[in-house]
Amino acid sequence: MTGATRMEKKKEDGRIKLTLEGYRKLEEELRYLKTVRRKEVADKINHALSFGDLSENAEYEEAKNEQAFVEGRILAIEEKLRKAEIVEEEEEDLGRVRLGVRVILENLSQGKKVEYTIVDSVGADPATRKISFESPLAQALMGKRRGDEVEIKVPAGVVRYRIVDILNREE
């Protein structure tokens, strides 16, 4: 079963693929929200309550909205952690593009090379060239080997890439 097929199957059963790093990042955010942010928001609410009339109290309304956001984020993270499947490197996938690898690509029309790290949705950060395995580019690359070519449809047309190299993150 290829990496892409495995990911499609996991999406169907509701599982969320995360790297150990992504899982820990979510745990850290959850701990922060529960221990620090909840207290900060509660303090804001108590402070706003001291102003009296709640019907015209913008500080109270803002604090309650912030509380709803924090509680919603806590629930969302807890759900992700419950559904999380920590992805480990599998022997059969070595030499193929998969979650957790760095990929060096050559844009065939421009001749320029670009490097991306394929990460889970939590670790995605396009500014540092970390793209989610769910992105169109990563999906086109998943399971491919060095030398393979892929085409990606973009608003301006089609971009073709050749996989120059596949590296483990540590390399």
N, C-alpha and C positions, 0 to 999 in steps of 0.2 A: 504494500500500500504506500503510495507516495505521500510526501509531506503535505501537499495541498489537499489530497483526498482525506487524510487524517484530520486536518483542520476543519474541513467541511463537515465531517462526521461529528466533531466535537461541538461545532456551532449548533448542529441539529439537536443535540442532547442538552443544550444549555450550558455546557462547560465553557469556561473562559481560560484561554491559554495565557499563562504568565511565566516569566522567567523568575528565578528565585529572587533576583534583585528587584523586579517589579512587585512581587508579593511583599517583600520586606518594606518597600517604599509605601505601599498601601497600609501595611500594619503600622508604620511610623506615623503616617498622616492620621490614621484612626486614633491612635494613642494621643496625639497632639489635640485633635478635635475634642476628645472626651475629657482630657485632663486640663487643658489650657483654655481652649476656645469656649467651651461650655461655661466655665467660670467667668471668663471675660464678659460674655454676653449676659449672663445672669447679673453681674455687677452693673452693666449698662442698664438693664431693665430696672433694677432696684433704684439706681440713681434717677432714672427717668420718672419712676413712680413718685419720687420725692417732690416733683414739680406740681403734683396735684391733678387737676382735671385731665383725665385721659382722652376725652373727646377731641381736644385740640392740642394734644401733646405729640409733636413730631418726633421727638427723641424716643418716646416710648414706642411709637409705630415703627420707627427705623430699627430699634433694638429687637422688637418682636419679629420683624422680617428677617433680620440677621439670625435670630434664633431658629427660625423655620429653615433657613438655608443650611445652617450648621447641622441641624437634626436630619435634614434630607440627605446631606452629604454623608453623614455617619451611616444612615440606612443603606445608601448606595454602595459605600465601601464594604460594609458588612456583607451585603449580597454578593459583591464581586469576590470577596474572600471565601464565602461559602461555596461558590461555583468554580473557584480557581482550580486549575490543574497546572501544577508546576512542571514546566517542560524541561526535560533533561536531554542531553545530547545522546542520540542513538547511533550506534555503530553503523547501521545501514545508511545513515544520512551523511556520513563523512564524505567530503568532496562535493556536496550538493549545497545549494543555497537553502538555508533553514533559519529558524528563529535563533538569534544570538550570534550570527556571523557578521563579519565585515565583508562587503562586496565592492570590488573595484570594477567600475563599468567604463566603457568607452562609448561616447556618443558618436555614432557612425556618421552622422551628417556634419558634425563640427570637429570631429577628431579629438575632442577634449575628454580627459578622464575625470571621473568623479567617484567618490567613495561614500558608501552608506553603511550603517549598521542596522541590521534588521532586529527590531525589538518588539516587545508586547505593547499594547495600547497605552499602558501606564508610563512606559519609558520613552514614548515617542516625543521627539523634539527636533523638528525640521531644521531649526537654526544650527544645531550641532550635527546635522546629517544623520540623525537617528530616526528611522521611519518605522511605522507600525507594520507588522506583517499583514495587516488588513488593508493597507494602502494598495492602490492599483499597481504601482510599480513593484512593490514587494510580492504581491500576488502573482504577477507575471514572472518574477524571478524564482519563486519557490520551487525547489526540486531540480532546478537547472544546474548544469555543470560549467566549469571553466571552458570558454570558447563558444558556448551557446549564445544565440542571439534572441532578443525579445523585442516586440513592438508594443509601444504604449500609446494609446489614444489620448491626446491632450486637446484642449480647446483649439490650438493652432494647427492641429493635424495629427500626424503620427511621428513618434520619436523612436528610433531604433538604437538599441544598445547591444554591445557585445560584452560578455562577462570576461574580464581580464584575469581576475583572481578572486578566490574565496578564502578568507582568513578567519581563524577563531578570533574572538574579541581580544584575547591576550597578546596575539602576535603583533 
